[in-house]
């Protein structure tokens, strides 16, 4: 019996020594107070307020502020609001809620979110990405014009579009000075479509600045948009 107990004690000591000398296969070192981010996990919003502001910025754009009053004036004024409100509640809001809930549920991009419903729907997600890419082109073009006018407004005297030049006869009315500045100074329109002209480096710099601003807002991901 003593020999058996001695053998068990020896085996137990040997096993403890072996377990102590074996190195662990993997170790996770937590260097931050935040939880360790899982591999493949997408970024999350820093706060609910940032998410709500992003939704408002996505839903309320230039089309609502700029083009909507023009369409109301062109297609009947107040009567245009009747079909608009009907389609808003029948199609607009349900589709907006569907896309929002689908993205929150799947926590994926547009192709992966629609593919979660059915693999054949992945093309809808790619189509949405193409539409967003096309929107980014003309939105940055509009920001280019905004920056162009913003930089031109830094002057000690009157604004450049306050009055027409003295050596021109295009302005028959004082209000036409802004139109003159737009066509002949900002756009630099030619007399014929066959005259292409060169690159306006001032506008080119404003366009590059618009894309740089967009990159700086998005390079860190969603958690840093509200910083």
N, C-alpha and C positions, 0 to 999 in steps of 0.2 A: 504494500500500500504506500509506504514511504517513497519507494522508487517511482511509483506511478505519479504521486504528487510532485516529486522533484522534477519528473519529466514534463508534467503539465506546466509547472512554474517556468521551467527552461523554455518550453515552447511559447509560453505567453510572453516572456521577456524577449525572445527572438522575434516574435511577430510585432511587438511594439517597436523594437529597434528597426525592423524592416519598414514599417509604416512611417516611422519618423524620417528615414533616409530617402524615401520616395518623394520626388518633387511633384508638385501638383501640375496637372496637364495645362490648366489655364487659370489665370488669375485676373480679376477685374479690379482695377484701381480707380476709385472714384475721386476725382480731383475737384469736383464742383459740387455745390449743394443741390443742384438740379439733378433730377433723375437721369440715368444713362439712357440716351436715345437709342431705340432699337434700330437695327439695320433695316433700311428700306422704309422707315417711317417718314411721312411727309411733315413739313413744317406746319405749325399751328399758329393761329392769330395770338398776339400778345394779350388782347383784351376783347371783350364783346363790343366795345365801342368802336374799335378799329374795324371789326367785321361789318358792323352796321354802316359805318361811313364808306367802306368799300362797296357795299351793296347800293348805297345811295349814289355814289359816283358812277357805278355801272348802269344804274337805271336812269338817272337824270344826267343827260349829256347835252351836246350842242343841238341835237335834233329836237329835244323838248323845248329849249329856250329860244333857239334861232329859227328852226324850220316850222315848228308847230304853229306859231301865230301866222306865218305866211300861208300855210295850208288852210287854216281857218278862214283867213280873209279871201282866199281864192275860191274855195268850194262852199261858200254859203254862210260864212260867219258862224253864228250860234247854232244853226241847223246842222253844221258839220259835227258838233259835239255829240249829237244823238247817236249816230252809228259808231263814233269813236268810243263813247262810254260803253256801249253794248259790247263791242269787240274787246274792250279793255278787260271786262269782267268775264267774257266767254273764253277768250284766247290768251290775252296778255298776262294777266295775273296768274292763272293756272299754270301756264308754261314756265313763268318765272319761278313760281314755287316748286315746280317739278324739278327744274334744273338745280335749284339751290338745295333742295332736300336730297336729291340724288348725289350731289357732290359731298354733302355732309355725311351721308350714310356710307358711301363707299370709300371716302377719303382718298380719291384718285383723281387723275386728270380727266379731261373730257373723253378721250377714247376709252380709257379704262372704266369710267363711270357708266357709259352707255353699253359697253361690252358686258358689264355685270348684269344688265337686264337680259341681253341676248347677244351672242357673238356677232350676229349680223348687224347689230346696231353700232358697231365700232366706227363705221364710216361716218355716222352722224357726228361723232366726236371729232374726227379729222376735219369734217366740213366746218365745224364750229371754230377749229383752230385756224383754218384758212380765212374765215370771215374776220376773226380777231386780228390776223396779220394785215388784212386789207384795211381794217379800221385804223390800225396803228399808223399806216402810211399817211392817210389823209388827216388824222388827228395831229400828227407831228408836223404836217405841213401847215395846219392852222396855227399851231404853237409857234412855228417859224414866223408867220406874219405877225403874231402878237409880240414876239421878241423884237422883230424889226421895228415896229411902231414904238415899242417900249424904249429901245435904245435911241431912236430918233427923237424922242420927246425930251431927252436931256440936252436942253439948249438954254442959253442965257436970254435970248430974245423970244420972239413969237414962235409958235410951233411951225414946222415946215409946211404943214397943210392949212395954215391959217389964211393964206392969200396966194393968189396965182403970181407967177413971175411977171415982171413988167414987160418982157419982150415976147409975150405970147398973146394970141387973140382967141384962145380956146375958151376962156372963161368969160361968158357973157353975163353971168350972174355971180354974185359973191359966194353963194352956196356951192358953186361948181368947183371951188378950190380944192375941196377934199376929193372930188372925183378926179380932178386933174392930177393930184398927187398920187392917187392910187394907180391910175393907168400909165402915167408918164414917168413917175419917180419910183414907185414901189415895184410895179409889174414890169415897167419899161416895155410896154406893148409897141409892136412895130406896125407899119402901115399895111403889111401884107402877111399872110400866113406862110408864104414862101421864104420870108426873111426870118431865119431862126435866131440869129444873134449868138453871143457868147455866154459864158457862165457869169452870173452875178455873184461875185465872191462874198459880198455882204450877206445876201440871202443864203448862200451856201454855208457860211459860218453860223448863221442863226439856225439853220436846219441841223447842223452838227451839234450845236448847243442843245437843241431840243432832244435829240437822241441821247446825248450824254446825261441830261437831266433824268430821262426815263431809266437809263441804265443805273444811275446812282440810287434811284428810288427802289429798284428791284434787285440789285446785285446781292444784297444781304438776305433776301427772302422776306416772307410775310412777317415774322416776329419783329423785324426792325423797321417796318413801315410807319409805326406810330412814334418812333423815337424822335 
